[in-house]
Amino acid sequence: MKRFVTISIFIMIVIIVGYREKTFAEDIRLSAAVDRNILTINDQLQLTLTIHGTQDTLPPSFPNIDGFTLLYGPKISAETRIVNNNVSVSKGYTYVLQPHANGKFTIGPSTVEYKGKTYSSQPVTVEVTHAKTTTEAQQPDLDKLIFVELSTDKNEAYLYEQVILSFKFYFQKRLPISDIDYVPPATKNFMEEKLGDQRQYEEVRDGIMYNVLELRSALFPIVSGDLAISQATIKCNLILQQRRNRQNTSSDNFFDDSFFDDFFNRGQKIYPVEKTTRSIVLKVKPLPEQGKPKYFRGAVGTFNMEVSTKSQQVKTGDPLTLSMSLYGEGNIQTISEPVLVLNNENDFKLYPAEAVTQITNREETIRGRKVFDKVIEPQKATLKSTPAIVFSFFDPGEGQYKTITKEPIPIVVESGEQEMPIQLTQSPVNMASKQQAQLITQDILPIMANLSSLRNQRDTIFKNPILLACLSIPAITVLASFFITQQKKRLQTDVEYARKRRAHGAAKKKLAFVKSVLSGDSPAEFYNSLSRAMADYLADKCNVSAASATGDSISHLLRHQEVNEDIIAEITHFINDLDYRRFSKDAGTGEEMRHSLDLAEQLIAKLERQLS
């Protein structure tokens, strides 16, 4: 027995390790990307080599590059993402290069070895041009930084066929963007269903790494002909750092002007950007008349059908429920119920079906199930089965009609009890004589014929406060659930709102860490941590990057938030004092450090009251 348990555990370990190796060892690839592929002789170029699928490798080989000098690098970054329980890891190596000649140059492939295999990146082509004038240098090439695309998965479709519409918003990686406003395209003459949530991923275009936001929807054309899908528009603000001209471009000049420009937020400029896609014309073909089945009711897609009944034994006139379930890919909400093929119209009495629709998949395409519960009443004891059930649809993938036929379900029908007619009057024997009808029963008269005898029972139980409070609990629960759901939805979709709401909690955690640093003998680490905590808090409250929450810019941002001038002055003085402490030899005493921490907590509390 012990040997069997040992063998079982060993097999489980082998399976788990093998699955883990399969999960993290597959899809290993090496990519090369630059921050721009057209630059001037005075610009610097960032080259990033990224290993996707693992973080357990040696650095990739540095590629062969003509016309450039390596200034510094690599800067190493690791990333782990979990999306829909799918884990993806990557590791990036970023180098900064300086061109020393004009012309077109090719950055050769880089290689990396992993588990006995060699992976290579694609070569990247860049062009170095003459230095721009001051006016030209101030205008960024927005077409290279940001662009949008609108596309469909097919150019032709049949009437009611599912068409996938995709909108993609490309912007260069690590490019600071704010205030995104999306205007979707007009889809007149289409039924539209949203597909999944917003997708976020990275993609290399022309050797440049872009972040991509993708929105997808399923369209179902309801008329034939050439149908237009109008342009989609996106508006946003692009925040760029204006670089100053550098006289010294040697590799020794690591702490160049651009570093201090970024740190102190000097020369930052906001560019309003509006990008519009092209419009799309989709050719929609009518459904063919040739081969159209008799029972076709307009369903287009790929479907299947299941039929069942809870009971197969019934009496004449008693109800029998047929459950007809249609499932597959297509506009499941609009399909009609299957047809019951009767041999004789008097065999069954039919009632309208009740339909329930469930969308089971919205990620790639619209898939779902629609269940029709139809009540039928057998009218004869000689019936041996239910009617046959037929459902016809058009399959656009194969361009032809298909019919699903479910054979009759065997049933046993018993004779029901004979209903006796209710006789309320007795007619005279001689019909010719005109005598008054004689009332023979009062069984169906109201039990209380005298309405004046009705009286108020004075039941005061429903006025009991405890009962009223208990009855109000479900309503309060529903309202609370609604507001909680709306709050969660807003936190997921409204980035600015989410940052402001979570800023205070995040700041408290960071100040707790700063307090732990206070106990150590490291004033530089203390002031760096405190400065970072304040910058992150102000950045979240003003919905800007942390680099923008320093210097004079924070005064402008807080005034825009209508913060009291006295508080703005205190915050500005405090931030300047932190910068002084960080970069000077006067680190301050332990008492001054504790005072700085208390002052940070007080200023955050004041801002919370102002910006709540």
C-alpha positions in Angstrom: 0.0 0.0 0.0 2.8 2.4 0.9 4.5 1.6 -2.4 1.3 2.5 -4.3 1.0 5.8 -2.5 4.6 6.6 -3.2 4.2 5.9 -6.9 1.0 8.0 -7.0 2.7 11.0 -5.4 5.7 10.6 -7.8 3.3 10.6 -10.8 1.5 13.7 -9.6 4.8 15.5 -9.1 5.9 14.6 -12.6 2.6 15.8 -14.1 2.7 19.1 -12.1 6.3 19.8 -13.0 5.6 18.9 -16.6 2.6 21.2 -16.7 4.5 24.0 -15.1 7.3 23.6 -17.7 4.8 23.6 -20.5 3.1 26.7 -19.0 6.2 28.8 -18.7 8.5 27.3 -21.4 6.3 27.7 -24.4 6.0 30.8 -26.4 9.5 32.1 -25.6 10.5 34.8 -28.0 12.9 37.8 -28.2 11.8 41.1 -29.6 13.7 44.3 -30.4 12.0 47.8 -30.3 13.1 51.4 -30.5 11.4 54.5 -29.2 11.5 56.1 -32.6 12.7 55.0 -36.1 13.4 58.5 -37.4 15.6 60.8 -35.4 18.2 63.6 -35.8 21.9 63.6 -35.1 21.2 65.4 -31.8 18.7 62.9 -30.5 19.2 59.8 -28.5 17.7 56.4 -29.3 16.3 53.9 -26.8 16.7 50.3 -27.8 14.8 47.7 -25.8 15.4 43.9 -26.0 12.6 42.0 -24.4 12.5 38.3 -23.6 8.9 37.2 -23.5 7.9 34.0 -21.6 10.6 33.7 -19.0 12.8 35.7 -16.7 15.4 33.0 -16.1 17.9 33.6 -18.9 21.2 35.4 -19.4 21.0 38.8 -21.0 20.6 38.7 -24.8 23.5 39.5 -27.0 24.0 43.1 -27.9 23.2 43.5 -31.6 25.6 44.8 -34.3 24.8 48.5 -34.8 26.5 50.9 -37.2 26.4 54.6 -36.9 25.6 54.7 -33.1 27.6 54.9 -29.9 26.3 53.2 -26.7 25.9 55.9 -24.0 24.7 53.7 -21.1 22.7 50.6 -20.3 21.2 48.2 -20.0 18.4 49.3 -17.6 16.7 46.0 -16.6 13.0 45.7 -16.0 10.9 42.6 -15.2 7.1 42.3 -15.6 4.5 39.7 -14.6 0.9 39.9 -15.8 -2.1 37.8 -14.8 -5.1 38.2 -17.1 -8.0 35.7 -16.9 -5.8 33.3 -14.9 -3.2 33.4 -17.7 0.3 34.2 -16.4 2.7 36.0 -18.7 6.2 37.1 -17.8 8.9 39.2 -19.6 12.2 40.8 -19.0 13.5 43.9 -20.8 17.0 45.3 -21.3 17.0 49.0 -22.4 20.0 50.8 -23.9 20.5 54.4 -24.8 22.4 55.1 -28.1 23.7 58.3 -29.6 24.0 58.6 -33.5 27.2 60.0 -34.9 26.3 59.9 -38.6 23.4 60.6 -40.9 21.7 58.0 -43.0 19.7 54.7 -42.7 21.0 52.1 -40.4 20.0 48.6 -39.5 20.1 47.3 -35.9 21.0 43.6 -36.4 19.3 40.7 -34.6 20.0 39.9 -31.0 20.1 36.3 -29.7 19.5 34.6 -26.4 19.8 30.9 -25.4 17.3 29.1 -23.3 17.2 25.4 -22.6 19.4 24.5 -25.5 17.5 26.6 -28.0 18.6 29.9 -29.6 16.0 32.7 -30.1 16.6 35.7 -32.3 14.9 39.1 -32.6 14.0 40.8 -35.9 16.3 43.5 -37.3 15.1 47.1 -36.9 15.8 49.9 -39.4 16.2 53.5 -38.2 17.0 56.7 -40.1 19.2 59.6 -38.8 18.5 63.0 -40.4 20.0 66.5 -40.1 19.4 68.4 -36.9 16.0 70.2 -36.9 15.6 73.9 -36.4 14.3 75.1 -33.0 10.8 75.4 -34.3 10.8 72.0 -35.9 12.3 70.4 -32.8 9.5 71.7 -30.6 6.9 69.9 -32.7 6.7 66.1 -32.1 5.8 63.7 -34.8 2.4 62.8 -33.4 1.7 60.3 -36.2 4.6 58.2 -34.9 3.6 58.6 -31.3 -0.1 57.9 -31.5 -2.4 56.5 -34.2 -5.7 54.6 -34.4 -7.2 51.8 -36.5 -10.8 50.6 -37.2 -11.2 47.3 -38.9 -13.6 44.4 -39.5 -12.8 40.7 -39.7 -14.3 40.5 -43.2 -15.2 42.8 -46.1 -18.3 40.8 -47.3 -21.0 39.2 -45.2 -24.5 37.8 -45.5 -27.6 39.4 -44.1 -27.7 38.8 -40.3 -24.2 37.3 -40.3 -21.9 38.1 -37.4 -19.1 40.6 -38.2 -16.4 41.5 -35.7 -15.6 45.3 -35.5 -12.3 46.2 -33.8 -11.0 49.7 -32.7 -7.3 49.9 -31.8 -5.6 52.8 -30.1 -1.8 52.7 -30.4 0.6 54.9 -28.4 4.3 54.5 -27.8 5.2 52.5 -24.6 5.6 54.6 -21.5 4.1 57.7 -23.3 2.2 59.7 -20.7 -1.4 60.2 -21.9 -4.4 61.6 -20.0 -8.1 62.6 -20.5 -8.9 60.0 -23.1 -12.3 60.6 -24.8 -13.5 57.9 -27.2 -16.3 58.6 -29.8 -17.4 55.2 -31.3 -18.4 54.8 -34.9 -22.0 55.0 -36.0 -23.3 51.6 -36.9 -26.7 52.3 -38.6 -28.4 49.3 -40.2 -26.6 47.0 -37.7 -27.5 45.3 -34.5 -24.5 45.6 -32.1 -23.3 43.5 -29.2 -20.3 44.4 -27.1 -17.5 41.7 -27.1 -15.7 41.3 -23.8 -13.8 43.9 -21.8 -11.2 46.4 -23.1 -8.0 44.6 -24.2 -4.6 45.9 -23.3 -1.4 44.5 -24.8 1.9 45.5 -26.5 2.7 45.3 -30.2 5.8 46.2 -32.3 5.2 48.3 -35.4 8.1 49.2 -37.7 10.5 48.3 -34.8 8.7 50.6 -32.3 7.0 49.1 -29.2 3.4 50.4 -28.8 0.8 50.0 -26.0 -2.5 49.0 -27.6 -6.0 49.5 -26.2 -8.6 47.5 -28.2 -12.4 47.6 -28.1 -14.4 45.0 -30.0 -18.0 44.5 -30.8 -20.2 42.1 -32.9 -22.3 43.6 -35.7 -25.3 41.9 -37.3 -26.4 43.7 -40.6 -30.1 43.9 -40.9 -30.3 45.2 -44.5 -28.4 44.2 -47.6 -26.3 46.4 -49.8 -23.1 48.5 -49.2 -23.4 49.5 -45.6 -21.1 52.2 -44.1 -19.5 52.2 -40.7 -18.5 55.7 -39.9 -15.2 57.0 -38.5 -14.2 56.5 -34.9 -12.5 59.4 -33.0 -10.4 59.5 -29.9 -9.2 62.6 -28.1 -6.5 62.8 -25.4 -3.7 64.9 -24.0 -0.1 64.0 -24.7 2.4 65.1 -22.1 6.0 65.5 -23.5 9.2 66.6 -21.9 10.9 69.3 -24.0 14.6 68.3 -24.2 17.3 71.0 -24.0 20.2 71.0 -26.4 23.2 69.1 -25.0 26.7 70.2 -25.7 28.4 67.1 -24.2 27.1 63.8 -25.6 29.9 61.6 -24.4 29.2 58.4 -22.5 30.6 59.9 -19.3 27.8 62.5 -19.1 25.4 60.2 -17.4 23.7 62.9 -15.3 22.8 65.1 -18.3 20.3 67.9 -18.5 17.5 65.6 -19.5 17.7 63.8 -16.2 17.2 67.0 -14.2 14.6 68.2 -16.6 12.6 65.0 -15.9 13.1 65.1 -12.2 12.2 68.8 -11.7 9.5 68.8 -14.4 11.1 71.5 -16.4 10.0 72.1 -20.0 7.0 69.8 -19.8 4.3 70.6 -22.5 0.8 69.2 -23.0 -0.3 68.5 -26.6 -4.1 68.0 -27.3 -4.4 65.1 -29.8 -7.4 64.1 -31.9 -7.1 61.0 -34.1 -9.8 59.7 -36.5 -9.9 56.4 -38.2 -11.0 55.7 -41.8 -14.6 54.7 -42.4 -15.5 51.2 -43.6 -17.9 50.0 -46.2 -19.1 46.5 -45.8 -20.8 44.6 -48.6 -23.8 42.8 -47.3 -25.3 40.0 -49.5 -29.0 38.9 -49.2 -29.7 35.4 -48.3 -30.0 33.1 -51.3 -33.5 32.1 -52.4 -32.3 28.8 -53.9 -32.5 26.0 -51.4 -34.4 28.0 -48.8 -36.2 25.5 -46.5 -39.9 25.6 -45.9 -39.5 26.2 -42.2 -36.7 28.8 -42.4 -37.4 31.8 -40.1 -34.3 33.9 -40.6 -31.7 32.4 -38.3 -28.1 32.9 -39.5 -25.1 31.3 -37.9 -24.1 27.8 -36.7 -26.6 26.2 -34.3 -27.6 22.9 -32.8 -30.7 21.8 -31.0 -31.7 19.6 -28.0 -35.3 18.6 -27.2 -36.6 17.0 -24.0 -39.8 16.7 -21.9 -40.2 16.1 -18.2 -43.0 13.6 -18.5 -44.0 11.1 -21.2 -47.3 10.0 -19.6 -50.3 12.3 -19.7 -54.0 12.4 -19.9 -56.0 13.9 -22.7 -56.3 17.7 -22.2 -53.5 17.8 -19.7 -50.5 20.0 -20.4 -47.2 18.6 -21.6 -44.1 20.9 -21.7 -41.6 20.5 -24.5 -38.2 22.1 -23.8 -36.4 23.1 -27.1 -32.9 24.3 -26.6 -31.0 26.1 -29.4 -27.3 26.9 -29.0 -24.4 28.0 -31.1 -22.8 31.1 -32.7 -24.8 34.0 -34.0 -27.4 36.5 -33.0 -28.9 34.1 -30.5 -31.4 36.7 -29.1 -33.3 37.1 -32.4 -33.8 33.5 -33.5 -37.4 32.2 -33.7 -38.7 29.1 -32.0 -38.5 25.7 -33.8 -41.5 24.5 -35.8 -43.7 21.6 -34.6 -44.8 19.5 -37.5 -48.4 18.2 -36.8 -49.9 15.3 -38.7 -53.4 16.6 -37.8 -54.1 20.1 -36.4 -56.6 18.6 -34.0 -54.1 16.2 -32.4 -52.6 18.8 -30.1 -53.7 22.2 -28.7 -50.6 24.5 -28.8 -49.8 27.4 -26.6 -47.2 30.2 -27.2 -43.7 29.3 -26.0 -41.8 31.1 -23.2 -38.2 31.8 -24.2 -35.1 32.4 -22.1 -31.8 33.6 -23.7 -28.4 33.2 -22.2 -25.2 34.6 -23.8 -22.5 32.1 -22.8 -19.4 33.7 -24.5 -18.6 37.4 -25.4 -14.9 37.1 -25.8 -14.2 36.2 -29.4 -17.7 36.0 -30.9 -21.3 36.0 -29.6 -22.3 32.5 -28.5 -25.2 31.5 -26.5 -28.3 29.4 -25.8 -32.0 30.1 -26.2 -34.5 27.7 -24.6 -38.2 27.6 -25.7 -40.6 26.0 -23.2 -43.8 25.2 -25.2 -46.9 23.7 -23.6 -48.9 21.3 -25.8 -52.1 19.4 -24.8 -52.8 16.0 -26.5 -56.5 15.8 -27.5 -56.7 12.1 -28.3 -56.0 9.0 -26.3 -54.7 7.3 -29.5 -51.6 9.6 -29.8 -48.3 7.7 -29.4 -45.8 10.6 -29.7 -45.2 14.3 -29.7 -44.9 16.2 -33.0 -41.6 16.2 -34.9 -39.5 19.4 -34.3 -37.7 21.2 -37.2 -35.3 24.1 -37.1 -33.7 25.6 -40.2 -30.8 28.1 -40.4 -28.4 29.6 -42.9 -24.7 28.7 -42.3 -22.7 31.7 -43.7 -19.4 29.8 -43.4 -20.5 27.2 -45.9 -23.0 29.4 -47.7 -25.9 27.1 -47.5 -29.1 26.3 -45.5 -29.2 23.5 -43.0 -32.1 21.9 -41.2 -32.1 20.1 -37.9 -35.0 17.6 -37.4 -35.7 16.0 -34.0 -37.8 12.9 -34.2 -41.1 12.6 -32.2 -40.8 11.7 -28.5 -42.9 8.6 -27.5 -45.6 9.4 -25.0 -48.5 7.5 -23.4 -51.9 9.4 -23.5 -54.7 8.1 -21.2 -58.3 9.0 -21.4 -59.3 11.8 -19.1 -62.4 12.1 -17.0 -65.5 13.2 -19.0 -66.5 16.7 -17.9 -70.2 17.1 -17.1 -71.8 20.3 -18.2 -73.1 22.5 -15.4 -76.9 22.9 -15.7 -78.3 26.0 -14.0 -81.9 26.1 -15.4 -84.5 23.5 -16.2 -86.3 24.1 -19.5 -90.0 23.1 -19.9 -90.8 19.8 -21.6 -93.0 21.6 -24.1 -90.6 24.1 -25.8 -93.5 25.7 -27.6 -95.1 26.9 -24.3 -93.6 30.1 -23.0 -92.9 29.5 -19.3 -90.4 31.2 -17.1 -87.1 29.2 -16.6 -86.8 27.7 -13.1 -83.6 28.3 -11.1 -82.4 24.9 -9.8 -79.1 25.7 -8.1 -77.2 28.6 -6.5 -73.9 26.8 -6.1 -71.9 29.3 -8.2 -73.4 32.4 -6.6 -71.0 34.5 -4.4 -70.6 33.3 -0.9 -71.2 36.8 0.4 -73.9 38.3 -1.7 -74.7 41.2 0.8 -71.9 43.7 0.3 -73.2 45.8 3.2 -72.1 43.0 5.6 -68.5 43.5 4.7 -66.5 45.3 7.4 -63.0 46.4 8.2 -61.2 43.7 10.2 -58.9 46.4 11.7 -55.8 44.2 11.3 -53.0 46.5 12.6 -50.2 44.0 12.2 -48.9 45.8 9.1 -48.5 49.0 11.1 -46.0 47.3 13.4 -42.7 49.2 13.2 -40.6 46.0 13.5 -42.5 44.3 10.6 -42.1 47.4 8.5 -38.4 47.5 9.3 -38.0 43.8 8.3 -40.0 44.4 5.1 -37.6 47.3 4.2 -34.5 45.1 4.5 -34.7 43.6 1.0 -35.2 47.0 -0.6 -32.2 48.4 1.3 -30.1 45.4 0.4 -30.9 45.8 -3.3 -30.1 49.6 -3.2 -26.9 49.0 -1.4 -25.9 46.3 -3.9 -26.7 48.6 -6.8 -24.6 51.4 -5.4 -21.7 49.1 -4.5 -21.8 47.6 -8.1 -21.8 51.1 -9.6 -18.9 52.1 -7.4 -16.8 49.1 -8.4 -17.7 49.7 -12.1 -16.6 53.4 -11.8 -13.4 52.4 -10.1 -12.6 50.0 -12.9 -13.5 52.4 -15.8 -12.8 55.9 -14.5 -9.0 56.1 -13.9 -9.1 59.7 -12.5 -11.8 58.9 -10.0 -10.1 55.6 -8.9 -6.7 57.4 -8.3 -8.4 60.1 -6.2 -10.4 57.6 -4.1 -7.4 55.4 -3.4 -4.9 58.2 -2.9 -5.4 58.6 0.8 -5.2 54.9 1.6 -2.1 54.4 -0.5 -0.5 57.5 1.2 -1.2 56.1 4.7 0.6 52.8 3.8 3.6 54.6 2.3 3.8 56.9 5.4 3.8 53.8 7.6 6.8 52.5 5.6 8.5 56.0 6.0 7.9 55.7 9.8 9.7 52.4 9.8 12.6 54.0 8.0 12.7 56.7 10.7 13.9 54.2 13.3 17.0 53.4 11.2 20.0 55.6 10.9 19.5 56.6 7.2 18.3 60.2 6.8 18.8 60.0 3.0 16.5 57.0 2.7 14.0 58.6 5.0 13.7 61.8 3.0 13.7 60.0 -0.4 10.8 57.7 0.8 8.9 60.7 2.3 9.4 62.7 -0.9 8.2 59.8 -3.1 5.1 59.3 -0.8 4.1 62.9 -1.1 4.7 63.0 -4.9 2.7 59.9 -5.4 -0.2 61.2 -3.3 -0.3 64.6 -5.1 0.0 62.9 -8.5 -3.0 60.6 -7.7 -5.1 63.5 -6.4 -4.4 65.6 -9.5 -4.4 62.7 -11.9 -0.9 63.4 -13.3 2.3 61.4 -13.4 4.5 61.4 -10.3 7.1 63.4 -12.1 4.6 66.2 -12.6 3.9 66.5 -8.9 7.0 68.5 -8.1 8.3 72.0 -8.3 6.1 74.9 -9.4 3.8 72.7 -11.4 2.1 71.3 -8.2 1.1 74.9 -7.3 -0.7 75.3 -10.7 -2.3 71.9 -10.3 -3.6 72.5 -6.8 -5.0 75.9 -7.8 -6.8 74.2 -10.6 -8.3 72.0 -7.9 -9.4 75.2 -6.0 -7.2 74.4 -3.0 -6.7 77.2 -0.4 -3.7 79.4 -1.2 -2.4 79.0 2.4 -2.3 75.2 2.0 -0.7 75.5 -1.4 2.1 77.6 0.1 2.6 75.1 2.9 2.8 72.2 0.5 5.2 74.0 -1.9 7.5 75.0 1.0 7.4 71.4 2.3 8.3 69.9 -1.0 11.1 72.3 -1.6 12.4 71.5 1.9 12.3 67.8 1.2 14.3 68.4 -2.1 16.8 70.4 -0.1 17.2 67.7 2.5 17.6 65.0 -0.2 20.4 66.7 -2.2 22.3 68.5 0.6 24.6 67.4 3.3 22.4 68.9 6.0 20.2 65.8 6.5 18.7 67.1 9.7 18.3 65.6 13.2 16.0 62.8 14.3 13.6 65.4 15.8 13.5 67.3 12.5 12.8 64.0 10.7 9.9 63.2 13.0 8.6 66.8 12.5 8.7 66.3 8.7 6.7 63.1 9.0 4.1 64.7 11.2 3.9 67.7 8.9 3.3 65.4 5.9 0.4 63.7 7.7 -1.1 67.1 8.6 -0.8 68.4 5.0 -2.4 65.2 3.6 -5.3 65.5 6.1 -5.8 69.2 5.1 -5.9 68.2 1.4 -8.4 65.4 2.0 -10.8 68.0 3.6 -10.2 70.4 0.7 -10.5 67.8 -2.1 -13.2 65.5 -0.7 
